[in-house]
């Protein structure tokens, strides 16, 4: 019998924003969250800011261009929650399990995401209109 892969925790919640610089004061000054870093993920067309809240992070996603997926998302839905990221230590097995059970993935192979994670997304069509990111952190 095959063991069903499991998730470790919610790693972060992705929030689409037009401008990290314009949005950041709300999170750092009003909410008092700690900014832990900002990086650019060219492959996804985004600039990302990380804010720590307990053992979860908020991830602000700013589009790098009008062609970015995040730019299209903001045009369609406005700024706001974009995705929920679930951490796993076995991303390939998790992906296989999802597909075998009728789920649809956006990428059929893991891609490199922020902080050198391996990631993919479950398409909202097969997740009751929620975009879930699956991620596996780099082991040292």
Long-range contacts (C-beta under 8 A, 24 or more apart in sequence): 4-97, 5-88, 5-90, 5-93, 5-94, 5-97, 6-88, 7-86, 7-87, 7-88, 7-94, 8-87, 8-88, 8-89, 9-55, 9-56, 9-86, 9-87, 10-56, 10-84, 10-85, 10-86, 10-87, 11-56, 11-57, 11-85, 11-86, 11-87, 11-135, 11-137, 12-50, 12-56, 12-57, 12-58, 12-59, 12-85, 13-56, 13-57, 13-58, 13-59, 13-81, 13-83, 13-84, 13-85, 14-59, 14-61, 14-81, 14-82, 14-83, 14-84, 14-85, 14-133, 15-58, 15-59, 15-60, 15-61, 15-79, 15-80, 15-81, 15-82, 16-61, 16-70, 16-73, 16-74, 16-77, 16-79, 16-80, 16-81, 16-82, 17-60, 17-61, 17-62, 17-74, 17-79, 18-62, 18-63, 18-74, 18-79, 19-62, 20-47, 20-49, 20-60, 20-62, 23-60, 23-79, 24-49, 24-60, 27-51, 27-58, 27-60, 33-58, 39-114, 39-115, 40-64, 41-113, 41-114, 43-111, 43-112, 44-68, 44-69, 44-70, 44-111, 44-113, 45-69, 45-70, 45-71, 46-70, 48-114, 50-114, 59-85, 59-114, 82-131, 83-121, 83-130, 83-131, 83-132, 83-133, 84-130, 84-131, 84-132, 84-133, 85-119, 85-132, 85-133, 85-134, 85-135, 86-132, 86-133, 86-134, 86-135, 87-135, 87-136, 87-137, 88-134, 88-135, 88-136, 89-136, 90-136, 91-118, 91-119, 91-120, 91-134, 91-135, 91-136, 94-134, 95-120, 95-134, 98-122, 98-134, 102-126, 103-127, 110-136
